[in-house]
């Protein structure tokens, strides 16, 4: 299993906006919010310079996105 890179909140939001599993709701003061298509809860990404790997991993698990799938979203250009 590949190791997740250390990324900023902005980089993570750009990648997750490419996902078909999440709906982008916008950025508040400190967090970007995504709504899940088939779940009643939201995913929140803090807009920090560096997001810890364990927090990113937990949010990806909630969104039902694998590490490999996320890495593909990171590399894909829109």
Phi, psi and omega in degrees: 000128181289153179274137179287140178282162173280122185231161174276164177300322180297317179295321180293318180297318178301318180291316182291335177294339178279346182285143178272355182271345185236150174247124181284125181258338178131179181245128174273208178293316187233357185220148169261139185242133176238139176259138178273139184295317187249013181231153182276003183244169182252159173252132182240128179245119178292142181267066179257167178293328181217127180256132181294151182296322183291325177293315178299317179298317179297318180292324177293322177296317178298322181278357181060043178243125180285164178298317180297318179297318179296318179297325175294320178296325179295320185279336184286134177266144180265000000 
